[in-house]
Amino acid sequence: MKNWLGIIGITTLLLMVQSCGVNSNWMLRTDKDFKFDPIDSLNQTKNDYRIDINDILQLRFFTNNGIKVLDISSTSTGNQQAQILNPNNSLNYVIQNDSLVKLPVIGDVNLVGMTIREAELYLQDRYSSKYIDPFVQISVTNKRVVVFPGNGGDAKVLYLANNNTTLLEVIALAGGITERGRASRIKLIRKGKDGEREVYKIDLSTIEGLQYTDIIVQANDYIYVDPVPELGREILKEVTPIVSLISSAAVIIATISALTP
């Protein structure tokens, strides 16, 4: 009898310890009274991406309002340097940790916090003292989002090939919402103008959610689909090895007890 009481006590203790690991891979949990940012604030103006540190910029420069493309390579003509114009060339530049990027002719400039259009206009103004009617095109080549499709710890990093990639497209690229995901609780986490993360709650479980499917995602957005708890399956997965171990121990104890005179 004492042996069985000991087995029951050990089993209870192990179950309590193992229960701490149930759903432990969940991330970004929110309390029931958590105040989400108003979804209506996700307007088109706010969706304009702003250049940030570590962005890789592809710069194309044209003179005469777009007739020629400037290549930074140069050749020597007598004692002077002449620029070679090559329409097939575009170069990449990285925004450094000090927010500066070194560009041809004008040197270090700070583009962090500007939209793509604002940066283009700013560089056109800077280059206007050196070239006639400069025309600048900028694109960010390493824009990406992180998607958690609903299995707690699963995640995918997706690169944005298009500037107008929608929320529904990103979810589709991630393979859709998993069986365990809750379509009614999708969190869109985005860095605001002040640098703080803003959290929006989106419900795509009903047809009314169509109004949110065309939200344009931004680089560095986090899209987190809350998983369904499934406590029963999680507990069973944790408990099964323990039960098997305890059963084997019980058989051994019972066998030894039967053989003991």
WOCOR-V176452 format. One record per helix or strand of 3 or more residues. SS is the DSSP state (@ for helix, = for strand). FROM is the first residue (numbers start at 0). TO is the last residue. Records with the same first field share a line. If there is no record, write none. Layout:
BEGIN
SS->FROM-TO ; FROM-TO
END
This chain:
BEGIN
@->1-20 ; 38-40 ; 115-126 ; 166-172 ; 206-212 ; 230-258
=->55-62 ; 67-76 ; 79-84 ; 90-93 ; 99-102 ; 106-109 ; 134-139 ; 143-147 ; 155-158 ; 180-190 ; 196-201 ; 221-226
END
